[in-house]
């Protein structure tokens, strides 16, 4: 996904906040909760990968 596509997603999210008449403080809290949720999902994803993924390392250089 490129930057333009990411900005389009942000615009969509802002439209939802506007439609629901979210206050700036509520929007900030929602953003923090959203960020925490993403970080937790990424953390679980890494843990799953570390447990089930395949290692592809190169030998050390002499």
N, CA, C and O atoms as a MOPAC input file, in Angstrom:
PM7 MOZYME 1SCF
protein

 N      0.85300 1    -1.17200 1     0.00000 1
 C      0.00000 1     0.00000 1     0.00000 1
 C      0.89800 1     1.23400 1     0.00000 1
 O      1.81700 1     1.34200 1     0.81200 1
 N      0.63200 1     2.14500 1    -0.89900 1
 C      1.44800 1     3.35300 1    -0.95600 1
 C      0.83900 1     4.45900 1    -0.08500 1
 O     -0.24800 1     4.30300 1     0.47100 1
 N      1.55700 1     5.56700 1     0.02000 1
 C      1.13100 1     6.66600 1     0.89700 1
 C     -0.23900 1     7.22000 1     0.49600 1
 O     -1.07000 1     7.50600 1     1.35800 1
 N     -0.47100 1     7.36800 1    -0.79000 1
 C     -1.75700 1     7.88500 1    -1.25500 1
 C     -2.90000 1     6.98300 1    -0.78100 1
 O     -3.92700 1     7.47200 1    -0.31100 1
 N     -2.72000 1     5.67900 1    -0.90500 1
 C     -3.75000 1     4.73500 1    -0.46800 1
 C     -3.96500 1     4.82000 1     1.04400 1
 O     -5.09400 1     4.72100 1     1.52300 1
 N     -2.87100 1     5.00500 1     1.79000 1
 C     -2.99500 1     5.14400 1     3.24000 1
 C     -3.78100 1     6.39800 1     3.60300 1
 O     -4.61300 1     6.37700 1     4.50900 1
 N     -3.51400 1     7.48600 1     2.89300 1
 C     -4.23800 1     8.73400 1     3.14800 1
 C     -5.72300 1     8.55300 1     2.84300 1
 O     -6.56800 1     9.10600 1     3.54600 1
 N     -6.04200 1     7.79700 1     1.82400 1
 C     -7.44200 1     7.51800 1     1.50300 1
 C     -8.12200 1     6.75400 1     2.64000 1
 O     -9.27900 1     7.02500 1     2.96200 1
 N     -7.41800 1     5.81000 1     3.24600 1
 C     -7.96600 1     5.07200 1     4.38800 1
 C     -8.21100 1     6.02800 1     5.55100 1
 O     -9.25100 1     5.95600 1     6.20600 1
 N     -7.26700 1     6.91700 1     5.80800 1
 C     -7.42400 1     7.90100 1     6.88200 1
 C     -8.64800 1     8.77100 1     6.61400 1
 O     -9.41900 1     9.05500 1     7.53000 1
 N     -8.82800 1     9.19100 1     5.37500 1
 C    -10.00600 1     9.99700 1     5.02800 1
 C    -11.29400 1     9.24100 1     5.34300 1
 O    -12.24100 1     9.81500 1     5.88000 1
 N    -11.32600 1     7.95500 1     5.00800 1
 C    -12.50500 1     7.13800 1     5.29700 1
 C    -12.75400 1     7.05700 1     6.79900 1
 O    -13.89400 1     7.16900 1     7.25000 1
 N    -11.69000 1     6.86200 1     7.57100 1
 C    -11.83600 1     6.78600 1     9.02500 1
 C    -12.33700 1     8.11400 1     9.58800 1
 O    -13.18500 1     8.13000 1    10.48100 1
 N    -11.81900 1     9.22100 1     9.07200 1
 C    -12.27300 1    10.53800 1     9.51600 1
 C    -13.74400 1    10.76200 1     9.17300 1
 O    -14.47500 1    11.37300 1     9.95300 1
 N    -14.17600 1    10.27700 1     8.02600 1
 C    -15.58500 1    10.38500 1     7.65000 1
 C    -16.47100 1     9.65600 1     8.65100 1
 O    -17.54000 1    10.14700 1     9.01500 1
 N    -16.02700 1     8.48400 1     9.09700 1
 C    -16.79000 1     7.73300 1    10.10000 1
 C    -16.87100 1     8.52700 1    11.39700 1
 O    -17.94300 1     8.63700 1    11.99100 1
 N    -15.74500 1     9.08000 1    11.84000 1
 C    -15.74600 1     9.87500 1    13.07200 1
 C    -16.67500 1    11.07800 1    12.93900 1
 O    -17.42200 1    11.39000 1    13.86700 1
 N    -16.63500 1    11.75100 1    11.80200 1
 C    -17.50900 1    12.90700 1    11.57600 1
 C    -18.97900 1    12.50300 1    11.55700 1
 O    -19.82400 1    13.18100 1    12.14200 1
 N    -19.27800 1    11.40800 1    10.88900 1
 C    -20.65400 1    10.92700 1    10.78100 1
 C    -21.22800 1    10.58300 1    12.15600 1
 O    -22.41500 1    10.78200 1    12.41400 1
 N    -20.37200 1    10.06700 1    13.02800 1
 C    -20.81300 1     9.67700 1    14.37200 1
 C    -20.73000 1    10.82900 1    15.37000 1
 O    -21.01400 1    10.65800 1    16.55500 1
 N    -20.33600 1    12.01000 1    14.87400 1
 C    -20.24600 1    13.21800 1    15.70200 1
 C    -19.34300 1    13.01500 1    16.92800 1
 O    -19.71000 1    13.34300 1    18.05600 1
 N    -18.16400 1    12.46900 1    16.67000 1
 C    -17.16700 1    12.20700 1    17.70400 1
 C    -16.45800 1    13.51700 1    18.04300 1
 O    -16.09800 1    14.28300 1    17.14900 1
 N    -16.25800 1    13.77200 1    19.33600 1
 C    -15.52900 1    14.97400 1    19.74900 1
 C    -14.03100 1    14.77100 1    19.51400 1
 O    -13.57700 1    13.63600 1    19.36300 1
 N    -13.26000 1    15.86600 1    19.48100 1
 C    -11.81000 1    15.72300 1    19.32000 1
 C    -11.17600 1    14.85200 1    20.41400 1
 O    -10.28700 1    14.05300 1    20.12000 1
 N    -11.61800 1    14.99500 1    21.66200 1
 C    -11.06200 1    14.15900 1    22.73600 1
 C    -11.42300 1    12.69200 1    22.53800 1
 O    -10.59100 1    11.81100 1    22.75400 1
 N    -12.65700 1    12.42800 1    22.12800 1
 C    -13.05800 1    11.04700 1    21.85800 1
 C    -12.26000 1    10.48300 1    20.68400 1
 O    -11.85000 1     9.32300 1    20.70500 1
 N    -12.04300 1    11.30700 1    19.66600 1
 C    -11.26700 1    10.86200 1    18.50400 1
 C     -9.84800 1    10.49400 1    18.92100 1
 O     -9.29500 1     9.49900 1    18.45200 1
 N     -9.26200 1    11.29800 1    19.80000 1
 C     -7.91200 1    11.00300 1    20.28900 1
 C     -7.90600 1     9.66800 1    21.04000 1
 O     -7.01700 1     8.84200 1    20.83100 1
 N     -8.88700 1     9.46000 1    21.90500 1
 C     -8.96700 1     8.20400 1    22.65900 1
 C     -9.17100 1     7.01800 1    21.73100 1
 O     -8.54400 1     5.97300 1    21.90200 1
 N    -10.05100 1     7.18400 1    20.74500 1
 C    -10.28300 1     6.11700 1    19.77400 1
 C     -8.99000 1     5.79700 1    19.02900 1
 O     -8.67300 1     4.62900 1    18.80500 1
 N     -8.24400 1     6.83300 1    18.64600 1
 C     -6.96700 1     6.63400 1    17.95600 1
 C     -5.97500 1     5.86000 1    18.80500 1
 O     -5.27000 1     4.98300 1    18.30500 1
 N     -5.92100 1     6.18800 1    20.09800 1
 C     -5.00200 1     5.48200 1    20.99600 1
 C     -5.40800 1     4.02300 1    21.15400 1
 O     -4.55700 1     3.13300 1    21.13100 1
 N     -6.70600 1     3.77300 1    21.31400 1
 C     -7.19000 1     2.39100 1    21.43800 1
 C     -6.90500 1     1.62400 1    20.14900 1
 O     -6.49500 1     0.46300 1    20.18900 1
 N     -7.12300 1     2.27500 1    19.00800 1
 C     -6.86400 1     1.65400 1    17.71100 1
 C     -5.38900 1     1.28900 1    17.57800 1
 O     -5.05200 1     0.18500 1    17.15200 1
 N     -4.51500 1     2.22000 1    17.94400 1
 C     -3.06800 1     1.97900 1    17.88100 1
 C     -2.67300 1     0.81100 1    18.78600 1
 O     -1.90100 1    -0.05700 1    18.37900 1
 N     -3.20300 1     0.78700 1    20.01800 1
 C     -2.89200 1    -0.30700 1    20.94500 1
 C     -3.36000 1    -1.64400 1    20.38500 1
 O     -2.66000 1    -2.65000 1    20.50200 1
 N     -4.54300 1    -1.65500 1    19.77600 1
 C     -5.07400 1    -2.88900 1    19.18900 1
 C     -4.17600 1    -3.39300 1    18.06700 1
 O     -3.90400 1    -4.59000 1    17.97000 1
 N     -3.72000 1    -2.48100 1    17.22600 1
 C     -2.83800 1    -2.85400 1    16.11900 1
 C     -1.51700 1    -3.39600 1    16.65200 1
 O     -1.01600 1    -4.41100 1    16.16700 1
 N     -0.95400 1    -2.71600 1    17.65400 1
 C      0.31400 1    -3.17600 1    18.22800 1
 C      0.16300 1    -4.56000 1    18.84800 1
 O      1.06300 1    -5.39000 1    18.72700 1
 N     -0.96300 1    -4.82100 1    19.51100 1
 C     -1.20100 1    -6.13500 1    20.11400 1
 C     -1.32900 1    -7.20700 1    19.02900 1
 O     -0.78700 1    -8.30300 1    19.16800 1
 N     -2.04700 1    -6.88800 1    17.95100 1
 C     -2.17600 1    -7.84100 1    16.83900 1
 C     -0.81500 1    -8.13200 1    16.21900 1
 O     -0.49700 1    -9.28500 1    15.92800 1
 N     -0.01200 1    -7.08900 1    16.01700 1
 C      1.32400 1    -7.27800 1    15.44500 1
 C      2.18800 1    -8.12000 1    16.37000 1
 O      2.94000 1    -8.98100 1    15.91200 1
 N      2.08100 1    -7.87200 1    17.67500 1
 C      2.85800 1    -8.63400 1    18.65800 1
 C      2.47500 1   -10.11200 1    18.60000 1
 O      3.34400 1   -10.98400 1    18.60700 1
 N      1.17000 1   -10.39100 1    18.54200 1
 C      0.71800 1   -11.78300 1    18.45000 1
 C      1.17100 1   -12.40300 1    17.13700 1
 O      1.55300 1   -13.57200 1    17.09300 1
 N      1.12700 1   -11.61200 1    16.06500 1
 C      1.56400 1   -12.11500 1    14.76500 1
 C      3.02600 1   -12.51100 1    14.77900 1
 O      3.39900 1   -13.54400 1    14.22400 1
 N      3.85600 1   -11.69400 1    15.41200 1
 C      5.28700 1   -12.00400 1    15.51500 1
 C      5.48000 1   -13.25700 1    16.36100 1
 O      6.28500 1   -14.12100 1    16.01700 1
 N      4.74500 1   -13.35900 1    17.46700 1
 C      4.86500 1   -14.54000 1    18.32400 1
 C      4.46700 1   -15.79400 1    17.55700 1
 O      5.13900 1   -16.82100 1    17.65000 1
 N      3.37500 1   -15.71500 1    16.79900 1
 C      2.95300 1   -16.86400 1    15.99300 1
 C      4.02000 1   -17.21800 1    14.97000 1
 O      4.34100 1   -18.39200 1    14.78200 1
 N      4.57200 1   -16.20200 1    14.30500 1
 C      5.60400 1   -16.44600 1    13.30400 1
 C      6.83200 1   -17.08600 1    13.94300 1
 O      7.41200 1   -18.01900 1    13.38800 1
 N      7.22700 1   -16.57900 1    15.11700 1
 C      8.40900 1   -17.12200 1    15.78700 1
 C      8.18300 1   -18.57500 1    16.19400 1
 O      9.13600 1   -19.35200 1    16.25600 1
 N      6.94500 1   -18.94900 1    16.47000 1
 C      6.63000 1   -20.31900 1    16.88100 1
 C      6.41900 1   -21.25600 1    15.70100 1
 O      6.72400 1   -22.44500 1    15.79000 1
 N      5.90500 1   -20.73500 1    14.60900 1
 C      5.52200 1   -21.61300 1    13.50600 1
 C      6.25400 1   -21.33400 1    12.20400 1
 O      6.20900 1   -22.15000 1    11.28300 1
 N      6.92700 1   -20.19300 1    12.11400 1
 C      7.60200 1   -19.81500 1    10.86800 1
 C      8.86000 1   -20.63200 1    10.63800 1
 O      9.30500 1   -21.38700 1    11.50200 1
 N      9.41000 1   -20.46400 1     9.47200 1
 C     10.62700 1   -21.16200 1     9.09700 1
 C     11.78800 1   -20.18000 1     9.10800 1
 O     11.67800 1   -19.08200 1     8.56100 1
 N     12.89000 1   -20.56300 1     9.72200 1
 C     14.06500 1   -19.70600 1     9.81400 1
 C     14.81400 1   -19.72100 1     8.49500 1
 O     15.04200 1   -20.78100 1     7.91300 1
 N     15.19800 1   -18.54100 1     8.02500 1
 C     15.95800 1   -18.41300 1     6.77700 1
 C     17.15500 1   -17.50900 1     7.02800 1
 O     17.22000 1   -16.40200 1     6.49500 1
 N     18.08700 1   -17.96400 1     7.82000 1
 C     19.25700 1   -17.14700 1     8.13000 1
 C     20.45800 1   -17.52800 1     7.29000 1
 O     20.56100 1   -18.65100 1     6.79600 1
 N     21.36100 1   -16.58100 1     7.13600 1
 C     22.61500 1   -16.82500 1     6.42700 1
 C     23.70500 1   -17.11900 1     7.45400 1
 O     23.64200 1   -16.62300 1     8.57900 1
 N     24.70800 1   -17.92100 1     7.07900 1
 C     25.80900 1   -18.16700 1     8.00700 1
 C     26.61000 1   -16.88500 1     8.22600 1
 O     26.60300 1   -15.99600 1     7.37400 1
 N     27.29600 1   -16.78800 1     9.35900 1
 C     28.09700 1   -15.59100 1     9.61800 1
 C     29.23700 1   -15.47600 1     8.61500 1
 O     29.74600 1   -16.47800 1     8.11300 1
 N     29.62200 1   -14.25100 1     8.33500 1
 C     30.73400 1   -14.01300 1     7.41400 1
 C     32.03800 1   -14.09300 1     8.18100 1
 O     32.13600 1   -13.62600 1     9.31500 1
 N     33.03400 1   -14.68700 1     7.55200 1
 C     34.32800 1   -14.87200 1     8.21100 1
 C     35.12400 1   -13.60400 1     8.24800 1
 O     36.23900 1   -13.59100 1     8.77000 1

